[in-house]
């Protein structure tokens, strides 16, 4: 495949806006990361393995299921940019500030109440991300052509992950120097403020749809259901979803990584040290975003999913075989590569497997299917860790991850190859 040509001026401007906005968002996200900061916060207030495992369920279910409503909330292409930005500012970001308020007034509440309020606020924040996710992804796909989309997306996610590394290091340093639990509140307050700055940056994006004299008719529910069926009738898309479900099942243990390394079996590391070492997640994600986005534009994004599957197996192997700071650093770095693959390669595969003209319906049905099968997996992993032990859970996850890699190799085809083959036989 040919290398991407130079970007037109409008695409360059939009790419810069996306990179700047995602960089600020990545910094904000690392100040309040669920796998490290939220996990340590809940544990400070007495959360057990089951509740820590529930973080992953919240992250999955809250993001995936609300997308079907976002399909209608943000159906107007002419007003989509404005509506998306305002939704972030008014409905989404205030949830993290509410969590900060609960932590600041923790002496007036029981530890149990604080745990549930903070987790509930996080669920509200993630649910609002779910509402905008399909529409936001479709907006990105609308702004950039297929030949440069992976590169732009990869650069934006690289900027996000790189700044997130700094955010993670800052969060770890503050956790070590400031009084707990108040430091968690300051992190959430700062993270929310930085998220506001991030989302305002996207006002500068030049969207041609803003100048369209007419807005396309909102699709009827029956039409969307027909597109759902058309997407699910595609064999390669179904095989892709099976691969992603298996991968998610094998990697539902991410919130338990911090719990593992804070235990005696994992090396007994302090919470602030785990958060600092956890910044390796964003470093790994930055590297994979940068490489896999451009590599995917040139050779197809299935390759990025394969790289992510190999890194996932490596992460679980480290968790089973090694302990201490170096193991923690390595596990989080490899986990970052997996996350980068799930962002850039997964999202572009979702775009390119669409067999019809309603991409937002395709993205939504894919997310719903993934949500049905994967939302309870982290909660089940936490319950299993409580009943048995983390080693058993990590071993089971490794077996499932190997199965995911085999399925991806044997059953999932590169969409561009299939498209070229179908065109050849027409």
ABEGO torsion letter per residue (X at the ends): XBBBBBBBAAAAAAAAAAAAAAAAAAAAAAAABAAAAAAAAAAAAGBBAAAAAAAAAAAAAAAAAAAAAAAAAAABAAAAAAAAAAAAAAAAAAAAAAAAAAAAAAAABBAAAAAAAAAAAAAAAAAAAAAAAAAAAAAAAAABBAAAAAAAAAAAAAAAAAAAAAAAAAAAAAAAABBOAAAAAAAAAAAAAAAAAAAAAAAABBBAAAABABBBBBBBAAAAAAAAAAAAABAAAAAAAAAAAAAAAAAAAAAAAAAAAABAAAGGBBAAAAAAAAAAAAAAAAAAAAAAAAAAAAAEAAAAAAAAAAAAAAAAAAAAABBEAAAAAAAAAAAAAAAAAAAAAAAAAAAAABABABAAAAAAAAAAAAAAAAAAAAAAAAAAAAABBAAAAAAAAAAAAAAAAAAAAAABBBAAAAAAAAAAAX
